[in-house]
Amino acid sequence: MLIYEDKKIPFFYLRKEFNLLKNIPKLQQGILIFNEKTLLILIIDEVLGEHQAVLKPIGKHFKNQEFISGASIMGDGNIALVLDTNKILKYFLNKK
């Protein structure tokens, strides 16, 4: 649990869920997600900014990845995977 504005909020550690436990930065950030009556914090490496994106389907190689809803090609040519926060919230609540 993390404390935010005097509320205890559960957190979802993305590195653990995606099994990326090497090269962990010393400082990580959190994104607060609010859906209906549920609050959840996603622990991430860093926020890179806010972008408008056109989502593309991710193809058969990633179709079993429940948390990834699509991908987008950024202005610099890098690919950004888009997470489905509704599915992450649902998964976390069912896991508890």
C-alpha positions in Angstrom: 0.0 0.0 0.0 1.0 3.6 -0.7 -0.3 6.6 1.1 -1.8 9.4 -1.1 -3.7 12.3 0.4 -4.3 10.3 3.7 -5.7 7.3 1.7 -4.1 3.9 1.6 -4.0 2.9 -2.1 -2.8 -0.5 -3.5 0.0 -0.4 -6.1 0.7 -2.6 -9.1 4.4 -3.0 -9.8 4.7 -3.3 -13.6 8.3 -4.6 -13.6 7.2 -7.6 -11.5 4.2 -8.3 -13.6 6.2 -8.2 -16.8 9.2 -10.1 -15.2 11.6 -7.2 -15.8 13.6 -7.3 -12.6 17.0 -6.3 -13.9 18.4 -2.8 -14.3 15.8 -1.3 -11.9 16.3 2.5 -11.6 16.9 3.9 -8.1 14.0 6.3 -8.5 10.7 5.1 -9.8 7.4 7.0 -10.3 3.7 6.2 -9.8 0.7 6.9 -11.9 -2.6 7.2 -10.0 -5.5 5.4 -11.8 -9.1 6.1 -10.9 -11.9 3.9 -12.3 -15.4 4.2 -10.8 -14.7 3.7 -7.1 -11.3 2.1 -7.4 -7.9 3.7 -7.0 -4.7 2.0 -8.0 -1.1 3.2 -8.4 1.0 1.9 -11.3 4.7 1.9 -10.4 6.7 2.8 -13.5 10.3 3.7 -14.4 9.5 7.2 -15.5 6.9 9.4 -17.2 8.2 10.5 -20.6 5.5 13.0 -21.3 2.1 13.3 -22.8 1.5 12.3 -26.5 -1.3 12.0 -28.9 -1.1 8.6 -30.6 -2.8 6.5 -33.2 -3.1 3.0 -31.9 -2.2 0.0 -34.1 -3.1 -3.6 -33.4 0.0 -5.5 -32.0 -0.4 -8.7 -34.0 -0.4 -12.4 -33.1 2.9 -12.4 -31.2 1.4 -10.3 -28.4 -2.3 -11.3 -28.5 -1.9 -13.2 -25.2 -0.6 -10.1 -23.4 -3.7 -9.0 -21.6 -2.4 -5.7 -20.4 -1.2 -4.4 -23.8 -4.0 -3.0 -25.9 -2.0 -1.7 -28.9 1.1 0.1 -30.0 2.0 3.4 -31.5 5.0 4.7 -33.5 6.3 7.8 -31.8 7.6 10.9 -33.6 11.2 9.7 -33.1 10.5 6.3 -34.6 10.4 4.4 -31.4 7.5 2.0 -30.7 5.4 2.7 -27.6 3.2 -0.1 -26.2 -0.2 1.1 -24.8 -1.4 -0.4 -21.6 -5.1 -1.1 -20.9 -5.5 0.3 -17.4 -9.1 -1.1 -17.1 -7.7 -4.7 -17.6 -4.9 -4.0 -15.2 -7.4 -2.8 -12.6 -9.6 -5.8 -13.1 -6.7 -8.2 -12.9 -5.4 -6.6 -9.7 -8.8 -6.7 -8.0 -9.3 -10.4 -8.9 -5.8 -11.2 -7.7 -6.4 -9.8 -4.2 
